[in-house]
Amino acid sequence: MQTKKPKVKSFLSAEVGKIKSILRKHKLHTVCEEAFCPNIGDCFSRKTATFMIMGDRCTRSCGYCNVSHDRPLPLDENEPYSIAKVVKELSLRYVVITSVNRDDLPDGGASHFAKVVQAVREENPDCKVEVLIPDFLGDLNALRTVVSSKPDVINHNIETVPSLFPVVRHRGDYNRSLEVINHIKLFDSGIVSKSGIMVGLGETLEEIVSVMEDLREVNCEVLTVGQYLQPSKNHHPVKKYYTPQEFKKLEEIGYSLGFKAVFSGALVRSSFHAEEVFTQISV
């Protein structure tokens, strides 16, 4: 039985330093750095990154997340073009765009998401684009704005089971998140819909399977399952470390429910090897 957190391989290299230097030059943020992602070295070594737009201050304070909770700064109108330039400079073939929650904005930042997608496409026509979006407080017009920008994949992480939402996602709503995922395919059937779950927060296997079933009911096509790792002593504690065998079982259950792709493992995160997952379902 696995009783301690999984080890993360170090990928320190000149390439990692180069990418960080380029990001700082353009004053850009990555969720890889802000959230202390365990895969940062691996992804940076592959010359991939998940850009975090609209600043590094979140209007929510979830119990599992290390991103700063503070009053957000005004939007940087040049950000879409800066990201497009960096994607070109790094010769990225696949880019993931995510954001902090911006509940202070009328559309939750949906129009800014759309501008980033459009800018990346104009500058990098062969690059595939995935967006990892917040729930926009359930505003379906905001979601439609993002869908209209035509990303290849739209991901909205359900994150955890309903019983734990009040504890770790107290300003989120389970059914609202399902509604967002449901409308991705309703608005544009050609866009891949995706979601992710963290495990180890105190959920049961039965609760995880129930979430998987709910996701399939709203036509979610791709699922990621990863081990929750506590960012600091002030965050929600890890209740359980899952074994490789348990992650394999969750993968098998996911495929049996009809997901087109299931990526399940201790260090799996929603955008880890995102290009690989997209390629898998596009064959």
N, C-alpha and C positions, 0 to 999 in steps of 0.2 A: 504493500500500500504506500502510495506517495504521500509523505507527510510534510514536505517542505516545498517551497516554491521552485519552479524549474530554473535551471541554469541558462543564462543567456550568453551565447558566444560573442566574444569581442570582435568587432570589425573595424578597429581603428586603422585608418589609412590616410594617405595624402588625398585620396579622392573625397573622403568624408570632409576633411578640412577645406577642400576646394569648394564643395557644395555649400558648406556653412558660410564661407566667405562671400560667395555669390548671393546667397539669401540676405546676408547683412547689408551688402552693397545696395540692394534694391529695397531694403527695409521691409522684408517679407517675413511672415511667420509660418512655421510648420507645426502641425499637431504632433508630429514626431517628437519635437523638442518640448513643446508646452506640456504634453501629457506624459512625459517621461516614458515613451513607448519603448518596450524592451527590444524591438526590432530595428531601432534607428540606425545602428551600424550596418546591418544587413541591407536595408533599403537604400541608405545613402551610398553604399558600395556598389549597388546596382544602378546608381544614378537615377533613383526614383524618390519621390517625396509626396506627401499629402499636404497641400497648401491650406493654411487656415486663414480665411479672409475676414474682413471687418474687425480687425484688431485682435488683441489677446486678452480682452476683459469680457467675461460672460455675465449676462444679467441673471443667470441662475447659479445655484450652488449645490450641485448634485453630490451625494455622499461618497461617490466613487471616483470623482474626476479631479484632476490636479490643475486644471486651467483656472486662472485667477478669476475671482468674483469681485467685480468692482464696477463703478460707473463707466460706461463705455465712452470712448472718444468719438468725434465725428468721423464719418466714413472718408476714406481716401479715394477720391474720384479717379486717381491715376492708377490705383491698384490693379484693375483688370489688365491694363496695358503692361504694367511691370511684370505681372505673372506670365503674360504671353511672351514677353521678351526672355524671361528666365527659362521657360519651357523650351524655347528655341535655342538658347545658349547651351542648355544641357542636352539637347537633342532627345528629349523625352518622347517616347512612343505612346505612353499612357500616363495620364495625369489624374489625380484625385483632388477635388476641391471640397473643403469642408469649412465650417465656420463655428464661431462661438454663437450662443443664443443671443439674438438682438431683439428682445421683446420690447425695447424702447422705440423701435422703428415701426411705422404704420404697416408695412408689409413683412415685417420680420427679417428684412434684408433680401427678400426674394428677387427683387429687380437687380440688386447688386450681383447676386449669384448669376443671373442671366447675362449680365454685362461681362462677367469673367469668362463664362462659357463661350460667348460670342467672340471675345477678344482672342482667346486661345485658339479657336477654330480659324479665325481670319489669318493669324500669324503662323499657325501650324496645322494646315488642312489635313494632314495624315495622322494626326495625334488623336487617340481615343480619349474621351473625357467622361469621368465618373464624378458625380456630386454626392456628397454625404450631407444630407440636409437635416435641420431641426424640424420640429412639428409645426412651426409658424402659428402656434396657438390654435391650430385647426382651421386656419384661413385657407380654404380651397382655391380662392382666386390667386393667392400668393403661390400656392403649389402650381397652379396652371401657368403662371409666369415662368417658373423654372422649367416646367415641361416644354413650354413653347420655345425655349432656347435650344432644344434638341440635344441634350447630353446622351451619351450611349447608355449609361447606367444611372439610375437614381437609387440611392441607398438611404434608408431611414432606419436607424437601429432601434429595435424594441428594447434592447439592453438587458431586461430582467423579467421576472415573472410578476403577475399582477399583485400578489401579496406583499412584494417588496417595494413596489412603487412608492408607497407613503414614506418608506424609510430612506431609500436611496435616490428616488426621482420624485420628490414631494411636489414639485411644480409641473411634473409631467402627468400624462393621463394615458393609461394603457389603451383604452378604446379609441382615444383620439389618434394615437400613433397608428393603430390598425387602420383607421379611416384614411389617414394620409397614404399609407402603403396601398390600400385598396384603390385609391384614385389615380395612382401612377399609371396603371395599365388601362383604366377607364378613360383617362385623358389622351393617352398615346400607347397603343398596344405594341408599338415597335421598340419601346424603351424597356431595357431590362430592369426589373424590380428586385431589390436586394435588402436584406436586413441582417442584424447581428445580435447575438446573445452573449452575455458574460455569465460564467458559472463560478460557483464558489462563494456566493454572497449569502447562502443560507437556504437556497431553493431545494426542492426535491426533484427526483427524476420524473415523477408524474407531472409536476408543474412544468418542467422543461418540455416534455412531450406535448402537453396541452398548448403551450405557446407555439410550438412548431405547427400543430394542427390549425391553430388560429391564423398563423401566417400563410399557410397553404389555402385557407378559406378566402383570403384576400389576394390570392394569386401572386404571392411572393415567390420568385423563381430561384434566388440564390441566398444561401444562409451561411453565415460564419459563426462559429462557436469557439470561444477562447476562455482561458483561465483569468479570473479577476485577480489582479495584484494590487495590494494596498499601497497607494502612493506615499502615505505618511501615517504616523500614529493618530492623526486627527481625522483620518478618513474611515469609512466603514471597514471593519475588520474582515479578513478572509476567514470564512467558516469551514472551508474544505478545499484541499488541493486534489483535483481529479487526476486519475492515472491515465496513461496512454490507452489502456484498454477501455476505459470509460469514454474517452473522447472518440475512440473508434466505434463504440456502440452507438453514440449519439449521431455520428456520421451515417451509420447504417440505418438508423431510425429515420433520419432526414431523407435519405434516398428512398426508403420504403414509402414515405408520405408523398413523394412526387417532386421534391426539389430537383431542379436541373443540375445544380452544383451545391455541394456541402463541403465546406472547408473547416475541419474541426481539429483543434490541437491546443496544447497549453499556451503557446505563444502566438496563436492566431489572433489577429485583430481585423477589424472590418475592412481595412484597405491594404492589409499585408498580402503581397503577391496578387493584387487586384487584376493585373493584366493577365496573369496565368488563369485565374478563374474565368475572366471574360472570354479568353481564348477557348477554354474548355467547352463553354456552352455555345460558342459560335461555330464550332466545327460541324 
